[in-house]
Amino acid sequence: MKKMRFETLAIHAGSEVDSDTGAIVTPIHLSTTFERDPSGEYSRGFSYSRSDNPNRRSLELLMTELEGGEDAAAFGSGSAAAAAVLRSLRPGDHALVPDMMYHGIRSFLQQAVVPWGVELTSVDMTNTHAVADKVRSTTRLVWLETPSNPSLGITDIRAVADIAHDAGAVVACDNTWTPPPLQPALTLGADLAIHASTKYLAGHGDVMGGIVIARKGVDLFEKIRFLQVNEGAVPSPFDCWLTVRGIKTLPYRVRAQQDSAKLIALFLDDHACVERVNYPGLEGHPGHEVARRQMMGFGPMLSFEVLGGREEAMRVAANVELVTRATSLGGIETLIEHRASIEGVNSPTPDNLLRLSVGLEHHDDLLADLQKALRK
Ligand SMILES: *Cc1c(COP(=O)(O)O)cnc(C)c1O
């Protein structure tokens, strides 16, 4: 059969009508342990819930299909998923990481990964020549995040993957900001796609989770699976169930969110109080051409820099009424955040930058709220 479209897979992959009851919605299996056969076998495929359970398996199968991978491992948060990838490195290995990335993973790299003996080089991943310059024969892992948080820098996944693979390194792409079908990271050459499913996948701001999807033939995945099962940072069956439910509407949500994001970016780009808009859909964005090639649309996230520095940025954030001041992203409510103050003292983020996670409210209402907040 022809491979089905994203909208169809999002609803059906990994889920079946329950054979015992006929339930259309997959039941939640809370049991931590599963019966052995008289022979001692586990012919039904499950033994203990940390190792595997029906709801986690359903989520992993679904995301494997949506990212076009071979296998997936789900975790209790995006950070746990990222940590499992990084923990699969050994002392003496070298890793190349982006200079602009999600600040939580940057802290984990600096405070946990470096102390156990992994060598780290941070590089401008939007500059392919700089990447080629910094890669070494000992480089085991190249970490990508594109568009990057919070400045929306664009990395050419295929170009960087080619450089990394020539050096024998594995390429991991944090795809949180570009949920399926927005950026087929594995098809573009990444070996691992990572999501904080807390964000777009679950999509409703009510469940934490993370997942690593591997393409075929990535040896490192075995170690990631081992860490998932044996360190046990696993999601609960209910969390997996909520995430699967969220994913059923994912393609429609992100399409509407990215349509609104584009309108908001154009509005801000035209506004006298805005110094700069970071959004790859704008023709003046340095990553516009690469984004056009490797993304389906330009994503639902953007950030902008307010004229007048930190004080003015805080004023705009204080003035919104419909939009909510909060961290996180990917939910149905539009959120605005002053990133530098949440990232802490070593943050490279400009002090006048506000990040917007565009939700599913009508774009006219969002535009009116932002217009009022900027004008006051
Ligand atoms: C939120 C986020 C994470 C971390 O996910 P948690 O579920 O909060 O642990 C990692 N990467 C990116 C890009 C994120 O936005």
The ligand as an ORCA input file, in Angstrom:
! r2SCAN-3c Opt
* xyz 0 1
  C      11.406     22.460     25.962
  C      12.537     22.044     25.119
  C      13.376     20.998     25.528
  C      13.249     20.327     26.882
  O      12.040     19.646     27.040
  P      11.405     19.369     28.501
  O      10.220     18.521     28.198
  O      11.067     20.713     29.068
  O      12.424     18.676     29.320
  C      14.394     20.628     24.673
  N      14.582     21.238     23.489
  C      13.799     22.258     23.067
  C      14.074     22.905     21.750
  C      12.745     22.686     23.866
  O      11.976     23.700     23.443
*
